[in-house]
Amino acid sequence: MSPGEERRFEAVLFDFGGVFIDSPFALVEQAAARLEVEPQLLTTVVFGSYEEDTDHPWHRLERGEIPLDRCREEILAEAERHGLGKVDPLEVLAELAGGGGIVRSFVIDSVATLRERGLRTGIVTNNIAEFGTYWRGLLPLDELFDDVVDSSEVGVRKPDPAIYRLACERLEVEPRRAVFLDDHAGNVAGAQAAGLHGICCGYTVDTTLAAVTELLELLELLDPRA
């Protein structure tokens, strides 16, 4: 960037699960196999649609509207209505947690690079209050990020465009000056609706590595010919 040239982007926002650790959407297939349930049906019953924000119990939990125990009771009843028997969301979550706690160092390194170059960084995560201590303990948040927007704390969740606008306001950056990276296409679409540049990293390590490379090239921090 030449002297006096305006920087196109000033901030980068990251999802947490699926970016810094393995995607829960990939791990749910493992849980479905163990529980002998079709993966898409399990996802819909336990977590609701991730293409939109609804009144599904898990969505209300992620917005901080109900506690985990009430959410569990409602999802158990929903599973019964779908003929799945007693599908306990806590068992599904235990399955996901068992395979999803390894932090991807190459994503950490990319955040460090962004901060060295003067960009603001933040997290926008759909999460639940009961998991706060666990997931926050996986990353040095104060070293890596200027701000963290947790859906259970702010009362709004992805893909509602309001959560991305809130994140930008807290970083004091216009949405058009921010990039958002997430593993789910629906969440990326929500960010784009709010005016951010979106990048979907998919559900695997390889697709996430490709997305991080795309991000660094977009920000002119990596030579695409290298």
Sequence and secondary structure as in RCSB ss.txt:
>XXXX:A:sequence
MSPGEERRFEAVLFDFGGVFIDSPFALVEQAAARLEVEPQLLTTVVFGSYEEDTDHPWHRLERGEIPLDRCREEI
LAEAERHGLGKVDPLEVLAELAGGGGIVRSFVIDSVATLRERGLRTGIVTNNIAEFGTYWRGLLPLDELFDDVVD
SSEVGVRKPDPAIYRLACERLEVEPRRAVFLDDHAGNVAGAQAAGLHGICCGYTVDTTLAAVTELLELLELLDPR
A
>XXXX:A:secstr
  TT   S  EEEE SBTTTB  HHHHHHHHHHHHT  HHHHHHHHH  SSS  S HHHHHHTTSS HHHHHHHH
HHHHHHTT     HHHHHHHHHHH     HHHHHHHHHHHHTT EEEEEE   GGGHHHHHTTS HHHH SEEEE
HHHHT  TTSHHHHHHHHHHHT  GGGEEEEESSHHHHHHHHHTT EEEE  SSHHHHHHHHHHHHHHTT S TT
 
